[in-house]
Each structure stands twice: as C-alpha cells, then as structure tokens.
Amino acid sequence: MNNEILKLVPSNYSSDAAVLLIDAKKYLNGVKKLMPNAQFVILESWDLPSEPKIFDVIISEDCLTYGQNFYRKLAELNHLLKDSGFVLTQFLNVRFIGILEDLRRGIFSPQEKRFWAKWDIVKILNDANFKEINFLPGEQIKNSAAEWENFGFDNFNDDLTTKIWLVKACKCTPEVVALKEMYSYETRAELSRLLHRVEYDIDAEKNSAAILELCRRENIFNEYLADFIDQTVIHKEKIFNILRLHPNQ
C-alpha cells in the first residue's frame, strides 16, 4: 500500500520535477521510478521553506490526520507549489462502515487522529485556494455496505467501504496553467487589473481602451482574452459586452 498514492501522478509527468516529501520518506524510491531526474527536499517536521512556488509535487501523507489548523497547513503547501504543481495526501474516512460500527457500539477512536468526509476535504482545499481535486480509494474492505445503505447512508463511489481516501489537490486547473504559460506575469497582472477596473466601473471607458492597447502591444489574441476573462472575472457577460468580445470567438 506504500506507493498507492503515487497512482495519482500522471504517467507522463515531468521527470525532473522538484519534489518535497514531508514525513513521507517511504515514497522516495517510488517517486524516483516515476521521475528519474527529480530533485528532492525531505523534511521530517513542519519546518517549511518560506520561498513561494518552488515545488512541482508535495507529498504529505498525514497532514490531514494529525495536528491542528489544517487550513493553515494546506495554505502553506499551496504557497510552496508552482502553478502547475499539486499536493498528494490522504485522509481517514469518517463514513467508513468500520467507524460507523464502532460508533454504534460506543467505541470511539483515539482523539489524536482526525477523520473527515469527502465534502469536508473539498471545502478545506477550496478555502486553501486549490482549484482541482481528485480522489482515489486507498485501503478498502470487501464487506457489504447494504445494511448501512438500508439505514439511508449514501454509498456513492463505495464511500462506505473505503477506509482511506487518497487525494490529489492541484494549485490551478490545466486551463489556468495554460493561460499563465503564454504571457509574462507582468502582462497577466496588468490585464487582470484593467479587467477588474472595467468590471467595477472604474474609468471603464479609459480602461477598456487600455485593455485593447495591451492586447495589441502584447499580441494577446481574442481566444486567449476570452478564456482569461472566463477564469478571472465574476461578471463575465458585462466584460464581454463592453469589449464587444464573443466568449467563443
């Protein structure tokens, strides 16, 4: 079971990634097979670097199981990830029928471990600004969950028979990563600033003209601009109308 979490790494992932292992040294050999030229930082405690955007992959198996302030932990990991990077972790499933059976019998698990439901993990990862979340069943049992389903418990994706869920949390969606790779940070920051000024009616006419000038100067084509608006602006239709840009253009 040691390398099950590595199934969440794409088969064609970069062989020379920068990888951080936090109390996860057991994954070292498995990661080396997937990424022969990877550069590793191995930590045995939560003494993290302060620099932003330095790792492609972070593996922290127990960051959702032990300790406190899980949001802060995940936000710190997000800070360390490059835009195309992701975190691999796992959590103990509070909806696992083994847990439910124990609760029915009055048996409570040790308090030092934290149990979660999937929707808890989605919320905390969203709050920590992760944009794409994937789950894979880890440890499971073959017992039937029929009794608990009859009690009204939903068993979507065999949730009731999964003791541990493996998680891949990406900093950005692939679409956003692609957008960020096409133009410099300064160009994207300026475009975002101008779009938001137009969105909230701050010198809308002047800033609309500035957007068009920026697009002309940096060769930002309409399809890119439409995708950028879709990913960064709340009131999309307003911007499309002002710029007279069709979103599917």
Secondary structure, 3 states (H helix, E strand, C coil): CCCHHHHHCCCCCCCCCEEEEECCHHHHHHHHHHCCCCEEEEECCCCCCCCCCCEEEEECCCCCCCCCCHHHHHHHHHHHEEEEEEEEEEEEECCCHHHHHHHHCCCCCCCCCCEECHHHHHHHHHHCCCCEEEEEECCECCCCCHHHHHCCCCCHHHHHHECEEEEEEECCCHHHHHHHHHCCHHHHHHHHHHHHHHHCCCCHHHHHHHHHHHHHHHCCCHHHHHHHHHHHCCCHHHHHHHHCCCCCC
